[in-house]
Amino acid sequence: MNKIFTIIFLFFLLISCSVSKGAKLNEDAVKIKFASRIIKSELDTKLYILASDVFEGRRTGEKGQKLAASYIADFYNHIGVDPPIGYDNYFQEIPQEFFKGHSKSSSENIVAYIPGSEFREEIVVISSHYDHLGKKGDVIYYGADDDASGTTAVMVIAEAFQRARKAGYGPRRSILFLNFTGEEQGLFGSKYYASHPIFPLSNTVVNLNIDMIGRVDEKNKDHPEYIYLIGADKLSKQLHKLSESTNKKYTKLTLDYTFNDDKDPNRYYYRSDHYNFAKNNIPVIFYFNGVHKDYHKFTDTADKINYDLLAKRTRLIFYTAWEIANRDERLVLDKN
């Protein structure tokens, strides 16, 4: 009799293991399916629009920035990603006085939201800044890499998550897609969000911030399959390990930590919107391709973007966000 029970137990154990492995394979297949839609053609049209004459360099508080804000909001509405609960539209309004003389008028962050199916109160923030330097005389500073590339990435990542959600694979944690204004004038959009958060900062699990991911810098011109990562290990070693393992499994880019060094004179860790999350003890990753000869010049145009590379970097961020949004436990904070 004991032998019969043992055989039955081993039989069900074998089935259980097979089902578990099958479920894992299915989960990977789901991620790959929706990541595979993040391709050049999903990115280049949107980026060419954001970096076009129409938006006049997207300077904070000016006509071009307002038009860009409407374009981004219309896109989120088109794909069915709603504003956060309680918001009538996609705009987090920022009064002119908050900009301390750096804007001619009020401005707005763009906020779009996918609620989590299980840990709804926990928020994954995926961000970029959509403003740039505007016009100087008749010369437009297009800001294709800085940061139409990051903004386009956020939009396409939102679309990928929404496709997954419609297919029945919505994230377990909530995701907030945040496009900041006022970065170029002093990180004003993210400062405003941090001081007027839509969701409690204590419930914010991570900020994945994307600022310039469409080009290749001089150092890497002969091996462009890279991305600089900044901040991943500063507040959560678990985030760093998750980022590394996700890249190793899915995208296999070279993750370059040159600018993550505390002694790096560029101090990029303090120079983009993620820092307003990091200083509130929220783990961050800043994705960055490094500066190039067109940085902050009118020659930063859409035709110079490497769209295949932009797609691959965007897929890395999508995979990383997916892992964080769907893991069993919230990321552990272990400040260095």
N, C-alpha and C positions, 0 to 999 in steps of 0.2 A: 504493500500500500504506500509506504514511504517513497519507494522508487517511482510510483505513478505520480504522486504529488510533485516529486522533484522534476520529473520529465515535463509535467504541465507547467510548473513554475518557470523552467528554463525556456519552454516554448513561448510563453507570454512575454518573458524578458527579451527574447530575441525579436519578437514582433514590436515590442515597445522601442527597442533600440533602432530598428529599421524605420519606424514611423518618425522617431526623433531626427534621424539623419535625413529622412525625406523632407521633413518640415524645414530643416536648416537649408537644404538645397533649394527648396522652394523660395525661402526668404531671400537667398542670394540671387536667385533667378528674377525675383520681383524687383530688387534694387537695380540689377543690371538692365532689366527691361526699360525702366523709366529713366535711368541715367543715359541709356543709349540714344534717347531722343534729344539729348543736349548736344547738338551738332552745329557746325559752321552756319548752316542756313537758318538755324534758330536764333543766332546771335547777330549776324552781320546786318540784317535789315534794321533791327532795333538800334544798333550802335550807330549806323549811318544817320538815322533820324535824330538821335540824341546829340550827335556831333555835327549837325547841319547848320547852315546859315540861319534857318528859321528860329533857332533857339539862342542865337547871338551870344554864345559862350556861357549862358546860364548863370550870370552873375546874380548873387543873392539879392532879392528884393526888386529885381528889374524884370522887364517884360519877358525876356527869354527864359528866365528861371520859372516864371509863372506858367508859361506855355509848356515847359518841360514837365512841371509838376502835374499839369492836367493830362499830358500824354501818358505819364507813368500810371496815374490813377485810373485813367480810362482802360489801360491794359489790364490792371488787376480786376477791374469790373468785368471786362470782356471774358476773362478766363474763369470768372466765378469765385475769386478769392475776395472775401468781404472785408470791410473795415472791422476793427475791434468792436466787440459788443459795447453798445452805448454811444458809438460814433455814427453820425449821420453821413459822413463822407470819409475820404481817405486822408484828410489833412489835419495834422496837429499844428494849429496856428501858433506862431511865435511873434509876439509884439515887437514893433520896431525898436523900442527902447532897450530890449534885451541885447541887441547887437552893438550897443555902445558906440554908435556913430558909424558902424561898418556896413549899414544897409540903408537904402533910401526909403524903405517901407517895411511893413511886416513881411514875414516869409512863412514857409511851412515845411515841416517834415512830412513824408508820405508814409502811411502806416497801413499794412494789409495783414490779415490774420487767418490762420488755419487752426481751429480748436483741436486739442488733443482728445483722443478717444478714451484715455485711461488716466493720465496725469495732467489733466487740463490746466491746473493751477501752475504747473511748471512751464517756463517759457524759454524756448530757444530763439535767440535773436540773430537774424542774418542781415547784415547791413552793408551799405555803401554810402558815399555822398554823391549827389547828382549835380551839385553846383560846380561852377568853375570861375574863371577870371573875367568873363564878359568880353567887352570890346574896349579897345584903346584907339580912339579916333574911329576910323572906318575899318580897323583891323580886328577880326574876330579871333579870339583865343578859343579854339574848338574843344579842347579837353577830351579828345577821343580816348586816350589811355587814362587820363586823369579827370574824371573817373567815370566816363561813359562805359568803360570796360567793366568796372565793378558793378555799376548800376544795371547794365544789361545782364550780367551774371545773376544778380539777385532776382531780376524779373523772370529769367528762364528757369532758375531753381524753383521759384514759386510755381511756375507752370508745371514743372515736373512733379512736385509734391501734390499739386491739385489733380493732375492726371491719375496719380496713384490713389488719391483719396476717392475719386469718382469710381475707380475700379475696385474699391473696397479695402484699400491698404492705407488708410489715413494714419498719420503719425500718432503715437501714444502720448507724446507731449505736444503742447501747443507750439506753433511757430509764428513769430512776428517778423514780417519782412519790413525793414526800416530803411528808407532812403532819406539821408540827412541833407538839409540845407546848411549853408554857412560854414562849411568845413574850411574853405580856403581863407576865410577871414579870421579864423581862430577856433575851430571846432564848436561853433555856436549851436548848431543843430543838436549834436549829441550832448552838449552841456545842458541844453534845455530839456532834452528827454530825461537825462539823469536826475534833474531837479524837479521834473514834472512827469514822472513815469506813468505810462498807461497801465502797466502791471507792476506790482511791488518789486523793487530791485531784489529783495530777499527771495523772490520766486523765480528770478532770472537765472537760468542754469548756465548759460554760456553766451558769448557774443562772437560770432564768426564775421569778421569785418574784411571787406574786399576793397582795396584801394590801389588800382593800377595792376592789372593782370593780363594785359593784351600785347605786351612788347617784350623784347629781350635786351638786356643791358650789355655793355661792352665786355664785361668779364665773361659772359656766357654765350657770346655770339657763335662759338663753334660747337656748343652743346646746349641747345635751347630748351631741352626738356627738363626744366627746373622751375621751382618757385621758392621765393624767400618766405619763411615762416618766422613770425615774431610773437613772443609772448606765451606760447603754448604751455611751457613748463613753469612759468613764473608763479602761477596760483594753483595749478592742478597738474601734478605729475601724471595722473590718470588720463587727463586730456591729451597730454603729449604722447603717451603710449598709444592711445586710441587713434590719434592722428597718424602716427607712424605705421601702425598695423593696417589701417584702412588704405593708406597709399600703397603699401607693399602688396596688398591683396588685389586692389582694383586698378590703380592708375600708374603706379611705378614711375612717378616723377622723381627727380632728384630734389630732396627737401634740403634747402640751404639755410643754415642758421647763423650765417655771418653777422647779420644785423640784430640777432637776438642777444648778443654779448652785451652785458651791462656796461662794458668799457667802450663800446662802439661810439665813436664821436658823432655819428649822424643822429643818434637818439631817436630813431624812428618809432620806438615803443611809445614815445610820448607825443607823437606828431600826427596821429590819425584818430578817428572817432572811437576806436576800441578803448582808448585810454580812459575815457569817461566811464566806461564799465569797469575796467581793471582797478581804477582807484576806489571803486565801491566793492572791491573783493569779488568781482564776477570774473571767472576764467575767460580768457580770450585767445583767439588766434587772429593775427593780422596777416593776410595774404597779399603779396607784393612782388612785382617783377624787378624792382630797382629803378633808378632813374636812368634816363637816356638823353641824347642830345636835343630832343624836342620837349623835354620836361618844362612846363610853364612857358612854352613859346607858342606862337600862332601856328607853328608847323606840326603840332600834335594833332594829326588828322586821321580820319577813319581809314583811309587807304593804307596806312602804315601798320595797322593792327594785324597780328598773326592769328587769324580766326580759328584755325585748327588747334593751335596751342591754347587759345582762349577757351575753347570748348573742353579741352582735356583738363585744364586747371579748374574750370567750373564744375566738371564732373567730380573732381576730387572733393570740392567743397560740398557738393550735394551728398556724396557718399558719407562724408564726415558728419554732416548735419543729420542724415538718416540714422547713423549709428547712435548719436547722442539722443535723438528724439525717441528712439525705440528701445533703448537698453532698459534692463530691469530696474537699475538703481540710478539715482541722480549722480552726476559727477562729484567726486570728493574734492573738497577745497582743502589744500594743504600748502598754504602760503609759505614761500621760501623765507 
